[in-house]
Amino acid sequence: MTSSKVNAIRSVAIGVVDVAASATFYREIWGLIPVSESPEAVYLRGTGPDHHLLALIQHDRPQVLRLDMTAPDRAAVDALHASLSILGSSLINEPATITEPGGGYGFSFGDHEGRTIRILTDPICHTAMADHPDRPSKITHVVLNSGDPDMVSLSKLYCDALGFTVINKSKNQSFLKCNADHHSLAFVVNETNALNHIAFAMTDVDAVVRGAVRMSAQGYPIGWGVGQHSAGEDVYAYFGGPDGGAIEYIAKVPLDWNGAASETPNWDTERRPNAILAAAQRRIPFYAA
């Protein structure tokens, strides 16, 4: 039987003022690869099979335009659409063929806090590249700020209708799982309905460290890290990106990894974001469709 649930975060569409400048950053410094380019939009992939991880779209100010999630097949997409209809979600369109770069079959809807989410299946995929020491492979997770203090409405939508499972929860954060990654989506209680950050998977700890050195050398200093998460136990480094939002390099660690400040360059002993990153984690709002 088809599993009628979301199984990954595929990509994020961000409105940017200067498409060319943003694309140059993500291509030449962050390590993504353009797959479709025009003056109004650039789509960038990682080394994995996903058609793209970021879509940079011309806009009058930085905005999160859409979050794309994948489902196993068309039957799952149709079932998810039906579940959201029963919940009374703000459905933007019916399931249909997607004509923009990446293709596929799916639909978009608005959640109760105004985010535009698209569920799709059968997208165009690439043959995965060999692991690259300095390029991200995929988006591991996206973290969103939310004004829902008890997370009840969020859980009803994202867990009951879309099939996520709450894997960790604290007073101010909820981590939601939909595949083998520790979490694919998380919500942080915040008065600003904005993007908190996007996490990009790197091959290993050394790749995260090299990325931190590269970013700092290009004028994007570390905002938090290098360190190890208690939730997921992955090694991370966060930065403010070119459009003001927060982005993260992250890598899974082997079970026998015993990294520490004494052996990992730029290790963060304070383990908290600096003021610049904290502002970046609230800066890019969601576009109200």
N, C-alpha and C positions, 0 to 999 in steps of 0.2 A: 504494500500500500504506500502511496506517495505521502511523504511527510509534508504537511501543510504548515511549514514554518520557514522563517528567514534562516539562511545558513551562512551569511557573510555580509560584511560591509564592503562594497565594491569600490566606491569612489565618492568624492565630495566635489560639488560644483560651487565655485566661489566667484562672486562678482568682484572685479578689480578695476581700478582706475586706469592703470597702465599695463595692458596685457603683455606687451613686449618685454618690459622690465621684469615683471613677475615671472614670465616664462624663462627669461635668461637666468634668474636666480635658481629656479627649480631644476633647470637643465645643467648649468655649469657649476653650481655650488652644492645643491642638495642631492643631485644625482639621478633625477628622473629623465625620461627619454620621450621627446615629442612624437606623437603618432598622427596628429591632425592639427594643422595650423592655418589660421586666417587672421586678418587684422582684428577681428572681433572675438576670437576664441582660440585657445590652444589647449589640447588634450595631451596629458603626459602619463606614461606608463612606468612601471617598475620592471624588474627582471622576471616577475612571475607572469602567469598567463592572462591576467586581467587586461582588458583592452586599454583602460586608463584608470589611474588612481585619482588624478586631479583634473578638473575642467576649469580653466581660467577664462571667465566670460567678461567682456567689456561691460562696465557698470559705472554709475556716477559716484559710487563710494563703495568701500569694501563691505560685502554682505555675503552670508552663506545662502546660496540660492536653493540648494537641494542636497539631500543625502541619499545616495543610491544603495539599496540592499538587494541581495540576490536570493532567489528561491529555487528549489530543485528543478521544477518543470512548469509547464503551462497550467496543469491541473492545480498545482500548489498556488500559483499566482491567482487563479480564479477563486480558489477556496479562501485565500487571504482577503481578497476583495470582498467576498461575501461576509466574512467575519467582521470586517471593518464596517460594512453596511449595516449589520445588525447592531453594532455598537453606536451607530449614528455619527461616525467620523465624517469630517468634511472631505468628501471625495471630489477630487479635482477632475478626474476623467475615468472612463471605463478602460478595462484592459484592451490593449491594441498594440500593433507593431510600432516600435520606436524608430524614428527616421534619422535621428541625430547620430554623430559618430559613436560607435560601439554597438548600435542596433539593439536587438532583442525584442521581447514582448513583455509589457507590463503596464502599470498604472501609477499615478501619483495621488497622494492625499495629504491633507493638512492635519497635523496632530493638534491636541487641545491647547498647546502653547504657541501655535502659529508656524511650526516648522513644516517645510515641504519635504516629504519622504517619498521616494519612488521604489517600488518593488518590481524587479524584473527577472527574467530568465532568458535562456538561449542567446546571450550576447555574443558578439564577435570576440573570440579569444585568440591570443598569440600562442605560438610555441614558446614555452618557458625558456629563458636564457639560462646559461650556466650561472651559478652563484658568482656575484661580483663583489670584491672586497669593499667597495665603496659606493655601491648603489643599493637603494631599498628594493625589496622584492614585492611588498604589498602593504596595504593598510592593515595593521593588526587591530586597532580600535580607534573609536572617536569618542571623546568625552564632551558632553554638553552641559551648560549651565541651565538650571531649572528653578522656577519660582514655586514649585510644588514641594512644600516642606516635608510632608509625610510620604510622598512618592506613591500614594494610593492610585491616583489617576494615571500616572506613568506606568505603574505595574499592570493595571487593567488593560491598557492599550498594548504596551510592548510585550508583556508576558502572555496575557490571555489571548490576544488577537494575533500577535506576530510570532509567538512561540519562544521568546527569550526566557532564560531562567536566571533568577537572581542568584549570583554565586557568592557575593559578599555584600554586606550592608553595614554602614555605620550611621552615626547621627546625621552626617551631611553628605554622604555619598552612597550610591548604589551601583554595583557592577553587574552587568548582564551578559550572559554567555549564550552563544548560538552555535559554536563549533569547538574545535580542539584548542583554540587559544583560551587563555585564562578568562578574558572578557573581550567582547567586540564592541560593546557600547557601555557607557557609564554616564551617570547624571550626578552633578554636584549642585547642592542647594545654593542658589545665588540669586540676588535680586535682578540680575541682568540675564535675559534670555539670549544667550550668545554661545558661540563656539568656545569651548574651553581649550581643547587642543586636538590635533590629529597625530596619531602615532604610526610611524613607518618602520617596518621590520628590517633589521640589518642582519648580516650573516653571523656575527659573533661580537663579543665584548670589544675586541680590538677594533672592529669596524666602527663601533659607537665612539670609542676614544679618538680614532682618526677623524671621524666626522666632527667631533667637538673641536679638535685642533684646526681643521679646515674652516669651519664656520667662524671661529674666533679670528683667524688670520684674514678673513674676508669682511670683518667688521660686524659679525653677529656673535657676540660673546655668549657663553653659557649662562642661562637664566636659572637653571636648577640641575644639579648633577655635577659630574658623573656620579651615579649612585645605584643602589639596588632597591627595587620596590619590595615592600612587604606583601602587597597583593600581587601575586603572580611571580614574584621573586626574579623578575627580569632586570637587566641593567639598562639604564636610561640616561639620556641627556636632553634637556629641553632648551628651546631657543625662541626668541621672537622672530617671526618671519618678515618678509618684505612688505606685506600689507598690514602688518600690525598684529596678526594673530599668533598663537603659540603652536609650535610643531615639535615633535619628539622623534629622536632616534631611539630604537629599543631593540634588544637582542635577548633571546632565551639563553639561559646559562645551563651547562651540563650539570647533572645531579651531584657530581663530585667537585663542583667549582667552589673555591674558597677565597674568592677575591676580597680584597680589603684595601683600605687607604694606602697601605704601605707598598702595594704592588700595582695599583691602577692609577695612571696619571689623572690629575685634576679631580680626584675623588672629593666629593662634597661631604664634609663632616657635619655641617649644620642641617642638611637634609630638608631644606625648605626653599621655595622659589624666592628669588630676589624681587624687589619692587617692580622692576621693568617687566619681568615675566608675569607677575601677578596681574599687572595691568593688561598685558597681552591676552591673558586668559579670559578677559571680559570685553575685549574691544570689538570683535566682529560679530554683529548681531545677525539674526536670521531675517531674511527678506520676507515681508508679509505679502503673500501671493494674493 
